[in-house]
Amino acid sequence: MGLRIPTDVAILGCDDNRLALSVSPVSMSSVDTNLRGVGYAAASILAGLIQGKEKPSRPIRIPSRRVLARESTATYAGSHQGVSEALRFVRQHFREPLQASRVAKHARMSLRGLQSALRQEAQLTLNDEIARLRVTAASEMLEETDLKLDSIAADVGLRDAKNLCRVFRQRYGMTPQQWRARKQDEP
């Protein structure tokens, strides 16, 4: 159809199927449908049935955990072309050392003009958006891997564990270790 992803159309899949994701020409955003939570709920119902309890009278809704945002939805739907370009660039490169002047140059704007447009159009600052993307990626890695904090920090552009801990406390009010332990305890 000649459509560009995500510029013309965003695509969101479900189940985060690694095999399906690996054949897509663009890394596909998907919904984490919380299969672990489904399993726990099913086991709880089964245990109740074994103990003689009644089956649930209505369907049980298990909320999805989150959207795993990747390139297929990495767009900003706003009216300012420069802001859209800047945010797309930041979302593609936040793991790298990223200077505001480089982002402004990519968006073909002055640094001051970009900062002003970001505040007006998207109600955010460039540094806040970069920090948000980095800490979100770090939180996902904490849930999905057993990597050490220094490795996670380096991977998401936060340099070291000390910086990761500082940014994590600012964003979530807890340490990365507390986040990891909390997420591992959830069904």
OpenMM code with the backbone's topology and positions (N, CA, C; nanometers):
from openmm import Vec3, app, unit

residues = "MET GLY LEU ARG ILE PRO THR ASP VAL ALA ILE LEU GLY CYS ASP ASP ASN ARG LEU ALA LEU SER VAL SER PRO VAL SER MET SER SER VAL ASP THR ASN LEU ARG GLY VAL GLY TYR ALA ALA ALA SER ILE LEU ALA GLY LEU ILE GLN GLY LYS GLU LYS PRO SER ARG PRO ILE ARG ILE PRO SER ARG ARG VAL LEU ALA ARG GLU SER THR ALA THR TYR ALA GLY SER HIS GLN GLY VAL SER GLU ALA LEU ARG PHE VAL ARG GLN HIS PHE ARG GLU PRO LEU GLN ALA SER ARG VAL ALA LYS HIS ALA ARG MET SER LEU ARG GLY LEU GLN SER ALA LEU ARG GLN GLU ALA GLN LEU THR LEU ASN ASP GLU ILE ALA ARG LEU ARG VAL THR ALA ALA SER GLU MET LEU GLU GLU THR ASP LEU LYS LEU ASP SER ILE ALA ALA ASP VAL GLY LEU ARG ASP ALA LYS ASN LEU CYS ARG VAL PHE ARG GLN ARG TYR GLY MET THR PRO GLN GLN TRP ARG ALA ARG LYS GLN ASP GLU PRO".split()
positions = [
    Vec3(0.0817, -0.1193, 0.0000),
    Vec3(0.0000, 0.0000, 0.0000),
    Vec3(0.0865, 0.1262, 0.0000),
    Vec3(0.2163, 0.1115, 0.0167),
    Vec3(0.3035, 0.2270, 0.0139),
    Vec3(0.3035, 0.3098, 0.1411),
    Vec3(0.2472, 0.2583, 0.2485),
    Vec3(0.2446, 0.3303, 0.3754),
    Vec3(0.3748, 0.3085, 0.4510),
    Vec3(0.4204, 0.4135, 0.5171),
    Vec3(0.5418, 0.4045, 0.5981),
    Vec3(0.5027, 0.3859, 0.7442),
    Vec3(0.5762, 0.2979, 0.8117),
    Vec3(0.5516, 0.2709, 0.9531),
    Vec3(0.6666, 0.3328, 1.0314),
    Vec3(0.6425, 0.4127, 1.1305),
    Vec3(0.5173, 0.4597, 1.1879),
    Vec3(0.4734, 0.5956, 1.1341),
    Vec3(0.5427, 0.6495, 1.0347),
    Vec3(0.5119, 0.7842, 0.9875),
    Vec3(0.3680, 0.7973, 0.9403),
    Vec3(0.3205, 0.7023, 0.8569),
    Vec3(0.1845, 0.7090, 0.8025),
    Vec3(0.0839, 0.6311, 0.8863),
    Vec3(0.1284, 0.5226, 0.9440),
    Vec3(0.0391, 0.4372, 1.0220),
    Vec3(0.1202, 0.3685, 1.1316),
    Vec3(0.0623, 0.3611, 1.2511),
    Vec3(0.1250, 0.2895, 1.3620),
    Vec3(0.0626, 0.1511, 1.3710),
    Vec3(0.1413, 0.0528, 1.4110),
    Vec3(0.0924, -0.0844, 1.4209),
    Vec3(0.1200, -0.1364, 1.5611),
    Vec3(0.0200, -0.1992, 1.6211),
    Vec3(0.0318, -0.2556, 1.7549),
    Vec3(-0.0150, -0.4003, 1.7501),
    Vec3(0.0711, -0.4906, 1.7897),
    Vec3(0.0365, -0.6332, 1.7943),
    Vec3(0.0032, -0.6731, 1.9366),
    Vec3(-0.0161, -0.8036, 1.9577),
    Vec3(-0.0405, -0.8513, 2.0931),
    Vec3(0.0382, -0.9790, 2.1191),
    Vec3(0.0511, -1.0110, 2.2445),
    Vec3(0.1191, -1.1301, 2.2946),
    Vec3(0.2704, -1.1231, 2.2884),
    Vec3(0.3288, -1.0192, 2.2307),
    Vec3(0.4736, -1.0026, 2.2270),
    Vec3(0.5427, -1.1305, 2.1805),
    Vec3(0.4917, -1.1886, 2.0736),
    Vec3(0.5456, -1.3134, 2.0188),
    Vec3(0.6798, -1.2858, 1.9531),
    Vec3(0.7867, -1.3367, 2.0130),
    Vec3(0.9224, -1.3084, 1.9652),
    Vec3(0.9446, -1.3590, 1.8230),
    Vec3(0.8877, -1.4716, 1.7864),
    Vec3(0.9058, -1.5240, 1.6507),
    Vec3(0.8409, -1.4308, 1.5486),
    Vec3(0.7173, -1.3898, 1.5753),
    Vec3(0.6493, -1.2980, 1.4839),
    Vec3(0.7223, -1.1647, 1.4773),
    Vec3(0.7718, -1.1191, 1.5917),
    Vec3(0.8423, -0.9922, 1.5946),
    Vec3(0.9726, -0.9975, 1.5159),
    Vec3(1.0365, -1.1129, 1.5133),
    Vec3(1.1665, -1.1239, 1.4471),
    Vec3(1.1576, -1.1160, 1.2952),
    Vec3(1.0410, -1.1424, 1.2368),
    Vec3(1.0281, -1.1383, 1.0912),
    Vec3(0.9711, -1.0061, 1.0403),
    Vec3(0.9324, -0.9202, 1.1309),
    Vec3(0.8778, -0.7908, 1.0916),
    Vec3(0.9903, -0.6984, 1.0472),
    Vec3(0.9718, -0.6249, 0.9365),
    Vec3(1.0767, -0.5333, 0.8925),
    Vec3(1.0954, -0.4133, 0.9865),
    Vec3(0.9965, -0.3858, 1.0685),
    Vec3(1.0019, -0.2784, 1.1678),
    Vec3(0.9752, -0.3432, 1.3025),
    Vec3(1.0531, -0.3070, 1.4063),
    Vec3(1.0280, -0.3672, 1.5374),
    Vec3(0.8877, -0.3286, 1.5840),
    Vec3(0.8083, -0.4299, 1.6123),
    Vec3(0.6653, -0.4142, 1.6368),
    Vec3(0.6331, -0.3915, 1.7838),
    Vec3(0.5597, -0.2858, 1.8111),
    Vec3(0.5072, -0.2628, 1.9452),
    Vec3(0.4003, -0.3679, 1.9707),
    Vec3(0.3856, -0.4085, 2.0960),
    Vec3(0.2842, -0.5085, 2.1259),
    Vec3(0.2350, -0.4942, 2.2692),
    Vec3(0.1256, -0.5624, 2.2961),
    Vec3(0.0646, -0.5600, 2.4279),
    Vec3(0.1105, -0.6833, 2.5043),
    Vec3(0.1602, -0.6615, 2.6258),
    Vec3(0.1924, -0.7726, 2.7146),
    Vec3(0.0598, -0.8143, 2.7768),
    Vec3(0.0044, -0.9256, 2.7314),
    Vec3(-0.1295, -0.9672, 2.7723),
    Vec3(-0.1349, -1.0298, 2.9111),
    Vec3(-0.0215, -1.0336, 2.9796),
    Vec3(-0.0163, -1.0813, 3.1177),
    Vec3(-0.0548, -1.2288, 3.1285),
    Vec3(0.0099, -1.3108, 3.0495),
    Vec3(-0.0184, -1.4549, 3.0536),
    Vec3(0.0132, -1.5154, 3.1895),
    Vec3(0.1111, -1.4597, 3.2591),
    Vec3(0.1419, -1.5081, 3.3942),
    Vec3(0.0224, -1.4836, 3.4861),
    Vec3(-0.0359, -1.3651, 3.4787),
    Vec3(-0.1542, -1.3349, 3.5590),
    Vec3(-0.2721, -1.4240, 3.5235),
    Vec3(-0.2877, -1.4532, 3.3945),
    Vec3(-0.3935, -1.5453, 3.3493),
    Vec3(-0.3715, -1.6830, 3.4106),
    Vec3(-0.2463, -1.7273, 3.4080),
    Vec3(-0.2132, -1.8580, 3.4650),
    Vec3(-0.2424, -1.8660, 3.6134),
    Vec3(-0.2048, -1.7606, 3.6873),
    Vec3(-0.2328, -1.7586, 3.8307),
    Vec3(-0.3830, -1.7600, 3.8579),
    Vec3(-0.4594, -1.6822, 3.7818),
    Vec3(-0.6047, -1.6793, 3.8005),
    Vec3(-0.6663, -1.8153, 3.7700),
    Vec3(-0.6199, -1.8790, 3.6619),
    Vec3(-0.6714, -2.0116, 3.6253),
    Vec3(-0.6377, -2.1137, 3.7329),
    Vec3(-0.5159, -2.1071, 3.7852),
    Vec3(-0.4765, -2.2007, 3.8907),
    Vec3(-0.5600, -2.1789, 4.0160),
    Vec3(-0.5893, -2.0543, 4.0478),
    Vec3(-0.6709, -2.0233, 4.1651),
    Vec3(-0.8134, -2.0777, 4.1486),
    Vec3(-0.8693, -2.0606, 4.0293),
    Vec3(-1.0040, -2.1129, 4.0025),
    Vec3(-1.0037, -2.2654, 4.0119),
    Vec3(-0.9030, -2.3277, 3.9518),
    Vec3(-0.8929, -2.4740, 3.9559),
    Vec3(-0.8808, -2.5235, 4.0997),
    Vec3(-0.7977, -2.4573, 4.1800),
    Vec3(-0.7830, -2.4967, 4.3202),
    Vec3(-0.9169, -2.4857, 4.3927),
    Vec3(-0.9915, -2.3804, 4.3642),
    Vec3(-1.1236, -2.3635, 4.4254),
    Vec3(-1.2200, -2.4728, 4.3835),
    Vec3(-1.2183, -2.5087, 4.2549),
    Vec3(-1.3061, -2.6154, 4.2065),
    Vec3(-1.2723, -2.7490, 4.2726),
    Vec3(-1.1435, -2.7753, 4.2899),
    Vec3(-1.1000, -2.8989, 4.3552),
    Vec3(-1.1482, -2.9020, 4.4999),
    Vec3(-1.1529, -2.7850, 4.5632),
    Vec3(-1.1989, -2.7765, 4.7022),
    Vec3(-1.3512, -2.7711, 4.7135),
    Vec3(-1.4205, -2.7795, 4.6006),
    Vec3(-1.5661, -2.7830, 4.6025),
    Vec3(-1.6334, -2.6475, 4.5873),
    Vec3(-1.5591, -2.5438, 4.5589),
    Vec3(-1.6201, -2.4129, 4.5389),
    Vec3(-1.6892, -2.4082, 4.4033),
    Vec3(-1.7832, -2.3152, 4.3900),
    Vec3(-1.8549, -2.2949, 4.2641),
    Vec3(-1.7652, -2.2287, 4.1606),
    Vec3(-1.7925, -2.2586, 4.0352),
    Vec3(-1.7178, -2.1907, 3.9295),
    Vec3(-1.7635, -2.0454, 3.9235),
    Vec3(-1.6794, -1.9552, 3.8761),
    Vec3(-1.7186, -1.8144, 3.8670),
    Vec3(-1.8429, -1.7980, 3.7792),
    Vec3(-1.9324, -1.7114, 3.8215),
    Vec3(-2.0567, -1.6914, 3.7471),
    Vec3(-2.0389, -1.5973, 3.6277),
    Vec3(-1.9326, -1.5175, 3.6296),
    Vec3(-1.9059, -1.4232, 3.5211),
    Vec3(-1.7618, -1.4411, 3.4734),
    Vec3(-1.7355, -1.3950, 3.3539),
    Vec3(-1.5962, -1.4004, 3.3069),
    Vec3(-1.5043, -1.3195, 3.3980),
    Vec3(-1.3846, -1.3661, 3.4128),
    Vec3(-1.2852, -1.2963, 3.4941),
    Vec3(-1.1956, -1.2177, 3.4001),
    Vec3(-1.1783, -1.0915, 3.4289),
    Vec3(-1.0942, -1.0067, 3.3445),
    Vec3(-0.9566, -0.9925, 3.4086),
    Vec3(-0.8572, -1.0276, 3.3312),
    Vec3(-0.7189, -1.0117, 3.3748),
    Vec3(-0.6613, -0.8957, 3.2943),
    Vec3(-0.6232, -0.7869, 3.3597),
    Vec3(-0.5732, -0.6717, 3.2847),
    Vec3(-0.4387, -0.7012, 3.2195),
    Vec3(-0.4192, -0.6432, 3.1043),
    Vec3(-0.2877, -0.6538, 3.0407),
    Vec3(-0.1887, -0.5793, 3.1280),
    Vec3(-0.0600, -0.6116, 3.1098),
    Vec3(0.0416, -0.5488, 3.1949),
    Vec3(0.0852, -0.4139, 3.1417),
    Vec3(0.1087, -0.4045, 3.0104),
    Vec3(0.1594, -0.2804, 2.9545),
    Vec3(0.1694, -0.2937, 2.8029),
    Vec3(0.1958, -0.1824, 2.7394),
    Vec3(0.2287, -0.1813, 2.5976),
    Vec3(0.3801, -0.1742, 2.5870),
    Vec3(0.4373, -0.2636, 2.5091),
    Vec3(0.5811, -0.2634, 2.4845),
    Vec3(0.6039, -0.1815, 2.3586),
    Vec3(0.6365, -0.0557, 2.3789),
    Vec3(0.6493, 0.0374, 2.2664),
    Vec3(0.7809, 0.0139, 2.1934),
    Vec3(0.7688, -0.0059, 2.0647),
    Vec3(0.8855, -0.0215, 1.9789),
    Vec3(0.8673, 0.0694, 1.8577),
    Vec3(0.9449, 0.0457, 1.7552),
    Vec3(0.9487, 0.1360, 1.6399),
    Vec3(0.8138, 0.1526, 1.5696),
    Vec3(0.7292, 0.0497, 1.5682),
    Vec3(0.6048, 0.0572, 1.4906),
    Vec3(0.5049, 0.1594, 1.5448),
    Vec3(0.5247, 0.2064, 1.6666),
    Vec3(0.4379, 0.3112, 1.7209),
    Vec3(0.5191, 0.4311, 1.7680),
    Vec3(0.6424, 0.4391, 1.7260),
    Vec3(0.7327, 0.5447, 1.7723),
    Vec3(0.7094, 0.6745, 1.6959),
    Vec3(0.5923, 0.7264, 1.7106),
    Vec3(0.5613, 0.8525, 1.6452),
    Vec3(0.4870, 0.9418, 1.7424),
    Vec3(0.4921, 1.0673, 1.7156),
    Vec3(0.4206, 1.1646, 1.7966),
    Vec3(0.3184, 1.2309, 1.7057),
    Vec3(0.1934, 1.2263, 1.7438),
    Vec3(0.0876, 1.2836, 1.6612),
    Vec3(0.0591, 1.4260, 1.7073),
    Vec3(0.1361, 1.5176, 1.6542),
    Vec3(0.1176, 1.6578, 1.6885),
    Vec3(0.1215, 1.7415, 1.5629),
    Vec3(0.0901, 1.8677, 1.5766),
    Vec3(0.0821, 1.9535, 1.4585),
    Vec3(0.2158, 2.0167, 1.4217),
    Vec3(0.3131, 2.0134, 1.5112),
    Vec3(0.4417, 2.0775, 1.4850),
    Vec3(0.5394, 1.9756, 1.4270),
    Vec3(0.5768, 1.9950, 1.3015),
    Vec3(0.6645, 1.9007, 1.2319),
    Vec3(0.7992, 1.8855, 1.3016),
    Vec3(0.8573, 1.9949, 1.3488),
    Vec3(0.9866, 1.9900, 1.4161),
    Vec3(0.9820, 1.9094, 1.5447),
    Vec3(0.8757, 1.9276, 1.6220),
    Vec3(0.8591, 1.8513, 1.7459),
    Vec3(0.8430, 1.7036, 1.7134),
    Vec3(0.7639, 1.6723, 1.6120),
    Vec3(0.7460, 1.5324, 1.5719),
    Vec3(0.8785, 1.4700, 1.5315),
    Vec3(0.9566, 1.5416, 1.4522),
    Vec3(1.0879, 1.4909, 1.4090),
    Vec3(1.1809, 1.4723, 1.5283),
    Vec3(1.1819, 1.5693, 1.6185),
    Vec3(1.2697, 1.5624, 1.7352),
    Vec3(1.2337, 1.4437, 1.8238),
    Vec3(1.1054, 1.4256, 1.8514),
    Vec3(1.0637, 1.3161, 1.9384),
    Vec3(1.0874, 1.1804, 1.8728),
    Vec3(1.0664, 1.1708, 1.7443),
    Vec3(1.0950, 1.0461, 1.6729),
    Vec3(1.2451, 1.0149, 1.6831),
    Vec3(1.3282, 1.1157, 1.6643),
    Vec3(1.4729, 1.0983, 1.6726),
    Vec3(1.5146, 1.0552, 1.8133),
    Vec3(1.4587, 1.1208, 1.9141),
    Vec3(1.4912, 1.0870, 2.0528),
    Vec3(1.4501, 0.9434, 2.0837),
    Vec3(1.3339, 0.9018, 2.0387),
    Vec3(1.2871, 0.7658, 2.0655),
    Vec3(1.3720, 0.6605, 1.9965),
    Vec3(1.4336, 0.6957, 1.8859),
    Vec3(1.5210, 0.6023, 1.8157),
    Vec3(1.6616, 0.6005, 1.8733),
    Vec3(1.7048, 0.7080, 1.9379),
    Vec3(1.8448, 0.7214, 1.9791),
    Vec3(1.8663, 0.7455, 2.1282),
    Vec3(1.7638, 0.7274, 2.2124),
    Vec3(1.7787, 0.7628, 2.3534),
    Vec3(1.8840, 0.6793, 2.4255),
    Vec3(1.9186, 0.5640, 2.3734),
    Vec3(2.0193, 0.4796, 2.4384),
    Vec3(2.1608, 0.5313, 2.4163),
    Vec3(2.1768, 0.6211, 2.3213),
    Vec3(2.3075, 0.6771, 2.2884),
    Vec3(2.3310, 0.8043, 2.3693),
    Vec3(2.4588, 0.8475, 2.3789),
    Vec3(2.4805, 0.9814, 2.4353),
    Vec3(2.4074, 1.0812, 2.3449),
    Vec3(2.3181, 1.1577, 2.4007),
    Vec3(2.2300, 1.2409, 2.3193),
    Vec3(2.2335, 1.3843, 2.3690),
    Vec3(2.2783, 1.4729, 2.2854),
    Vec3(2.2827, 1.6146, 2.3211),
    Vec3(2.1656, 1.6859, 2.2546),
    Vec3(2.1108, 1.7808, 2.3273),
    Vec3(1.9956, 1.8558, 2.2772),
    Vec3(2.0272, 1.9241, 2.1446),
    Vec3(2.1503, 1.9707, 2.1284),
    Vec3(2.1870, 2.0383, 2.0029),
    Vec3(2.1802, 1.9421, 1.8842),
    Vec3(2.2137, 1.8156, 1.9069),
    Vec3(2.2043, 1.7143, 1.7997),
    Vec3(2.0588, 1.6901, 1.7611),
    Vec3(1.9713, 1.6843, 1.8596),
    Vec3(1.8283, 1.6643, 1.8337),
    Vec3(1.7726, 1.7838, 1.7572),
    Vec3(1.8078, 1.9037, 1.8000),
    Vec3(1.7604, 2.0258, 1.7334),
    Vec3(1.8084, 2.0292, 1.5884),
    Vec3(1.9324, 1.9927, 1.5666),
    Vec3(1.9866, 1.9910, 1.4306),
    Vec3(1.9094, 1.8917, 1.3436),
    Vec3(1.8807, 1.7739, 1.3987),
    Vec3(1.8037, 1.6745, 1.3237),
    Vec3(1.6638, 1.7271, 1.2884),
    Vec3(1.6037, 1.8006, 1.3802),
    Vec3(1.4689, 1.8549, 1.3585),
    Vec3(1.4718, 1.9825, 1.2741),
    Vec3(1.5913, 2.0258, 1.2352),
    Vec3(1.6103, 2.1475, 1.1551),
    Vec3(1.5542, 2.2704, 1.2273),
    Vec3(1.5878, 2.2777, 1.3574),
    Vec3(1.5421, 2.3886, 1.4399),
    Vec3(1.6580, 2.4381, 1.5245),
    Vec3(1.6461, 2.5609, 1.5731),
    Vec3(1.7424, 2.6082, 1.6716),
    Vec3(1.7117, 2.5384, 1.8034),
    Vec3(1.8099, 2.5298, 1.8893),
    Vec3(1.7885, 2.4648, 2.0186),
    Vec3(1.6813, 2.5374, 2.0982),
    Vec3(1.6899, 2.6689, 2.1030),
    Vec3(1.5906, 2.7472, 2.1770),
    Vec3(1.4502, 2.7296, 2.1166),
    Vec3(1.4410, 2.7288, 1.9828),
    Vec3(1.3122, 2.7103, 1.9162),
    Vec3(1.2526, 2.5739, 1.9453),
    Vec3(1.3377, 2.4705, 1.9455),
    Vec3(1.2892, 2.3350, 1.9759),
    Vec3(1.2409, 2.3270, 2.1191),
    Vec3(1.3177, 2.3804, 2.2130),
    Vec3(1.2773, 2.3754, 2.3535),
    Vec3(1.1440, 2.4465, 2.3759),
    Vec3(1.1273, 2.5599, 2.3123),
    Vec3(1.0025, 2.6348, 2.3249),
    Vec3(0.8855, 2.5577, 2.2630),
    Vec3(0.9072, 2.5039, 2.1435),
    Vec3(0.8012, 2.4282, 2.0752),
    Vec3(0.7632, 2.3032, 2.1530),
    Vec3(0.8607, 2.2352, 2.2115),
    Vec3(0.8318, 2.1161, 2.2925),
    Vec3(0.7437, 2.1512, 2.4115),
    Vec3(0.7766, 2.2613, 2.4778),
    Vec3(0.6954, 2.3030, 2.5931),
    Vec3(0.5531, 2.3362, 2.5500),
    Vec3(0.5381, 2.4085, 2.4400),
    Vec3(0.4049, 2.4486, 2.3928),
    Vec3(0.3265, 2.3304, 2.3371),
    Vec3(0.3883, 2.2527, 2.2504),
    Vec3(0.3198, 2.1455, 2.1773),
    Vec3(0.2981, 2.0213, 2.2621),
    Vec3(0.4011, 1.9792, 2.3352),
    Vec3(0.3942, 1.8502, 2.4044),
    Vec3(0.4023, 1.8615, 2.5566),
    Vec3(0.4137, 1.9819, 2.6089),
    Vec3(0.4232, 2.0056, 2.7531),
    Vec3(0.5339, 1.9229, 2.8186),
    Vec3(0.6507, 1.9197, 2.7543),
    Vec3(0.7635, 1.8491, 2.8122),
    Vec3(0.8942, 1.9125, 2.7695),
    Vec3(1.0005, 1.8713, 2.8369),
    Vec3(1.1333, 1.9156, 2.7976),
    Vec3(1.2058, 1.7986, 2.7342),
    Vec3(1.3054, 1.8292, 2.6566),
    Vec3(1.3840, 1.7264, 2.5903),
    Vec3(1.4509, 1.6352, 2.6928),
    Vec3(1.5103, 1.6950, 2.7943),
    Vec3(1.5770, 1.6142, 2.8965),
    Vec3(1.4790, 1.5238, 2.9709),
    Vec3(1.3603, 1.5739, 3.0003),
    Vec3(1.2601, 1.4914, 3.0680),
    Vec3(1.2186, 1.3729, 2.9817),
    Vec3(1.2029, 1.3956, 2.8520),
    Vec3(1.1617, 1.2869, 2.7621),
    Vec3(1.2725, 1.1827, 2.7493),
    Vec3(1.3960, 1.2273, 2.7382),
    Vec3(1.5082, 1.1334, 2.7299),
    Vec3(1.5166, 1.0514, 2.8589),
    Vec3(1.5063, 1.1177, 2.9731),
    Vec3(1.5110, 1.0477, 3.1022),
    Vec3(1.3954, 0.9491, 3.1147),
    Vec3(1.2753, 0.9896, 3.0702),
    Vec3(1.1585, 0.9003, 3.0778),
    Vec3(1.1805, 0.7752, 2.9943),
    Vec3(1.2285, 0.7920, 2.8723),
    Vec3(1.2531, 0.6777, 2.7856),
    Vec3(1.3589, 0.5852, 2.8443),
    Vec3(1.4638, 0.6427, 2.8997),
    Vec3(1.5712, 0.5618, 2.9566),
    Vec3(1.5251, 0.4834, 3.0792),
    Vec3(1.4531, 0.5494, 3.1688),
    Vec3(1.4110, 0.4801, 3.2902),
    Vec3(1.3020, 0.3771, 3.2587),
    Vec3(1.2187, 0.4042, 3.1583),
    Vec3(1.1180, 0.3052, 3.1177),
    Vec3(1.1855, 0.1812, 3.0595),
    Vec3(1.2850, 0.2023, 2.9749),
    Vec3(1.3593, 0.0886, 2.9183),
    Vec3(1.4310, 0.0115, 3.0286),
    Vec3(1.4868, 0.0832, 3.1255),
    Vec3(1.5551, 0.0174, 3.2370),
    Vec3(1.4564, -0.0652, 3.3196),
    Vec3(1.3378, -0.0103, 3.3448),
    Vec3(1.2389, -0.0842, 3.4247),
    Vec3(1.1958, -0.2123, 3.3535),
    Vec3(1.1845, -0.2076, 3.2219),
    Vec3(1.1508, -0.3282, 3.1459),
    Vec3(1.2633, -0.4309, 3.1537),
    Vec3(1.3870, -0.3843, 3.1443),
    Vec3(1.5003, -0.4758, 3.1539),
    Vec3(1.5100, -0.5376, 3.2930),
    Vec3(1.4773, -0.4615, 3.3962),
    Vec3(1.4779, -0.5153, 3.5319),
    Vec3(1.3763, -0.6273, 3.5473),
    Vec3(1.2616, -0.6129, 3.4811),
    Vec3(1.1571, -0.7153, 3.4877),
    Vec3(1.1914, -0.8387, 3.4056),
    Vec3(1.2575, -0.8179, 3.2926),
    Vec3(1.2742, -0.9255, 3.1951),
    Vec3(1.4095, -0.9945, 3.1979),
    Vec3(1.5080, -0.9363, 3.2680),
    Vec3(1.6419, -0.9944, 3.2677),
    Vec3(1.6977, -1.0010, 3.4091),
    Vec3(1.8088, -1.0702, 3.4220),
    Vec3(1.8823, -1.0743, 3.5486),
    Vec3(2.0121, -0.9946, 3.5386),
    Vec3(2.0193, -0.9054, 3.4393),
    Vec3(2.1405, -0.8265, 3.4198),
    Vec3(2.1691, -0.7398, 3.5411),
    Vec3(2.2967, -0.7143, 3.5645),
    Vec3(2.3378, -0.6264, 3.6729),
    Vec3(2.3031, -0.4817, 3.6378),
    Vec3(2.2914, -0.3992, 3.7402),
    Vec3(2.2494, -0.2608, 3.7209),
    Vec3(2.3437, -0.1828, 3.6303),
    Vec3(2.4742, -0.2040, 3.6429),
    Vec3(2.5683, -0.1337, 3.5550),
    Vec3(2.5431, -0.1680, 3.4086),
    Vec3(2.5122, -0.2930, 3.3792),
    Vec3(2.4854, -0.3348, 3.2414),
    Vec3(2.3576, -0.2714, 3.1890),
    Vec3(2.2549, -0.2688, 3.2726),
    Vec3(2.1285, -0.2073, 3.2329),
    Vec3(2.1476, -0.0578, 3.2102),
    Vec3(2.2166, 0.0070, 3.3027),
    Vec3(2.2407, 0.1513, 3.2913),
    Vec3(2.3141, 0.1831, 3.1618),
    Vec3(2.4173, 0.1064, 3.1316),
    Vec3(2.4948, 0.1295, 3.0091),
    Vec3(2.4079, 0.1068, 2.8857),
    Vec3(2.3242, 0.0065, 2.8890),
    Vec3(2.2406, -0.0261, 2.7728),
    Vec3(2.1382, 0.0828, 2.7423),
    Vec3(2.0852, 0.1472, 2.8453),
    Vec3(1.9799, 0.2470, 2.8230),
    Vec3(2.0325, 0.3901, 2.8200),
    Vec3(2.1639, 0.4064, 2.8258),
    Vec3(2.2214, 0.5403, 2.8144),
    Vec3(2.2360, 0.6162, 2.9444),
    Vec3(2.2297, 0.5464, 3.0571),
    Vec3(2.2420, 0.6137, 3.1867),
    Vec3(2.3812, 0.5978, 3.2488),
    Vec3(2.4767, 0.5518, 3.1760),
    Vec3(2.6180, 0.5399, 3.2133),
    Vec3(2.6469, 0.4334, 3.3170),
    Vec3(2.5973, 0.4477, 3.4405),
    Vec3(2.6362, 0.3550, 3.5467),
    Vec3(2.5204, 0.3346, 3.6448),
    Vec3(2.5398, 0.2390, 3.7363),
    Vec3(2.4347, 0.2029, 3.8317),
    Vec3(2.3970, 0.3196, 3.9222),
    Vec3(2.4944, 0.4016, 3.9597),
    Vec3(2.4663, 0.5153, 4.0475),
    Vec3(2.3673, 0.6113, 3.9807),
    Vec3(2.3911, 0.6419, 3.8553),
    Vec3(2.3015, 0.7314, 3.7808),
    Vec3(2.1646, 0.6655, 3.7616),
    Vec3(2.1634, 0.5358, 3.7309),
    Vec3(2.0371, 0.4622, 3.7162),
    Vec3(1.9562, 0.4708, 3.8446),
    Vec3(2.0211, 0.4483, 3.9587),
    Vec3(1.9507, 0.4530, 4.0874),
    Vec3(1.8939, 0.5922, 4.1150),
    Vec3(1.9713, 0.6956, 4.0850),
    Vec3(1.9254, 0.8331, 4.1071),
    Vec3(1.8012, 0.8634, 4.0234),
    Vec3(1.8082, 0.8336, 3.8944),
    Vec3(1.6962, 0.8618, 3.8043),
    Vec3(1.5753, 0.7752, 3.8405),
    Vec3(1.6010, 0.6521, 3.8782),
    Vec3(1.4927, 0.5595, 3.9140),
    Vec3(1.4180, 0.6074, 4.0380),
    Vec3(1.4932, 0.6537, 4.1386),
    Vec3(1.4296, 0.7058, 4.2601),
    Vec3(1.3455, 0.8292, 4.2294),
    Vec3(1.3950, 0.9158, 4.1406),
    Vec3(1.3193, 1.0355, 4.1036),
    Vec3(1.1882, 0.9977, 4.0357),
    Vec3(1.1920, 0.8993, 3.9486),
    Vec3(1.0750, 0.8629, 3.8678),
    Vec3(0.9756, 0.7757, 3.9443),
    Vec3(1.0252, 0.6730, 4.0149),
    Vec3(0.9377, 0.5733, 4.0760),
    Vec3(0.9361, 0.5755, 4.2288),
    Vec3(1.0256, 0.6526, 4.2906),
    Vec3(1.0290, 0.6579, 4.4361),
    Vec3(1.0815, 0.5315, 4.5006),
    Vec3(1.1579, 0.4541, 4.4274),
    Vec3(1.2181, 0.3321, 4.4811),
    Vec3(1.3454, 0.3012, 4.4041),
    Vec3(1.4230, 0.2098, 4.4572),
    Vec3(1.5472, 0.1718, 4.3900),
    Vec3(1.5164, 0.0704, 4.2803),
    Vec3(1.6086, 0.0532, 4.1858),
    Vec3(1.5891, -0.0511, 4.0844),
    Vec3(1.5761, -0.1907, 4.1465),
    Vec3(1.6501, -0.2163, 4.2541),
    Vec3(1.6412, -0.3466, 4.3200),
    Vec3(1.5019, -0.3680, 4.3795),
    Vec3(1.4456, -0.2643, 4.4393),
    Vec3(1.3095, -0.2749, 4.4936),
    Vec3(1.2085, -0.2975, 4.3809),
    Vec3(1.2278, -0.2294, 4.2685),
    Vec3(1.1400, -0.2467, 4.1523),
    Vec3(1.1451, -0.3912, 4.1040),
    Vec3(1.2650, -0.4438, 4.0894),
    Vec3(1.2827, -0.5816, 4.0412),
    Vec3(1.2179, -0.6812, 4.1372),
    Vec3(1.2386, -0.6629, 4.2651),
    Vec3(1.1815, -0.7540, 4.3639),
    Vec3(1.0292, -0.7460, 4.3647),
    Vec3(0.9759, -0.6266, 4.3529),
    Vec3(0.8299, -0.6076, 4.3520),
    Vec3(0.7675, -0.6746, 4.2305),
    Vec3(0.8290, -0.6565, 4.1132),
    Vec3(0.7747, -0.7131, 3.9909),
    Vec3(0.7857, -0.8652, 3.9896),
    Vec3(0.8885, -0.9205, 4.0540),
    Vec3(0.9034, -1.0656, 4.0584),
    Vec3(0.8019, -1.1294, 4.1512),
    Vec3(0.7523, -1.0515, 4.2499),
    Vec3(0.6533, -1.1027, 4.3446),
    Vec3(0.5112, -1.0968, 4.2901),
    Vec3(0.4877, -1.0177, 4.1829),
    Vec3(0.3527, -1.0058, 4.1261),
    Vec3(0.3155, -1.1304, 4.0478),
    Vec3(0.1864, -1.1670, 4.0525),
    Vec3(0.1432, -1.2794, 3.9679),
    Vec3(0.1410, -1.2421, 3.8226),
] * unit.nanometer
topology = app.Topology()
chain = topology.addChain("A")
for resn in residues:
    res = topology.addResidue(resn, chain)
    for name in ("N", "CA", "C"):
        topology.addAtom(name, app.Element.getBySymbol(name[0]), res)
